[in-house]
Amino acid sequence: MKVIITGTTGMVGRGVLIECLESPNVQEVLVINRSSLQMQHPKLKEIIHKNFFDFSAIKDQLQGYDASFHCMGVSSIGMKEEDYYRFTYGITEALAKTLYASNPQMVFNYVSGEGTDSTEKGKLMWARVKGKTENMILNMGFKDAYMFRLQLIIPLKGIKSKTSWVNAFYFIARPFFGLLEKKKNNTTSVNVGLAMINSVLFGTDNKLLENEQVNKLAKITNV
């Protein structure tokens, strides 16, 4: 398969990228970033694109792909709903519409969060916005789409977060990673990447995947 990944400068996106580069089932990986990853790999292509609210300038370079793993996002902490909506729903809609126009048969995966509100009417601002974003993707018309409602993710293979307090937490928790991995409601950066790949290879009836479902999807080796 040929896949597009966004958010590869972040922890989740970098984990997905590593698994895609290592997978024999992935032929090519295109990453879209505002600044370069400074990474070289035979499978890897990179587009530097500054305006994530409009992908029309690069639409011709996005044709012919089988899947898109949209892993970028912003924290809602300290943000007004209008701004959070613009960076969460607005960017995702711009990307999804551009990709659907060129690749309607692709699988579109979106990194959401546990507790997302599909009704779009709950009290939590971020959950409403994420819910609206999920619903937009699911109704876009793609061949398939999965919402990765992640919670605690254990970073493996040397991956770090861009957020200092998150790195501090993982540094303290590192001695307990073995125990944390055994809990079915936790997942790892490796499992998220493998589940993304397997969602394209095998699919699953459940389109809203929390950590436990992510772990199960990651373990599928045949249908």
Secondary structure, DSSP 8 states (H G I E B T S, - for coil): -EEEEE-TTSHHHHHHHHHHHH-TT--EEEEEESS------TTEEEEE-S-TT--GGGGGGGTT-SEEEE------TT--HHHHHIIIIIHHHHHHHHHHHH-TTSEEEEE--TT--TTS-SS-HHHHHHHHHHHHHHTT--SEEEEEE---EE--TT---SSHHHHHHHHHHGGGHHHHHHSTT-EEHHHHHHHHHHHHHT--S--EEEHHHHHHHHT----
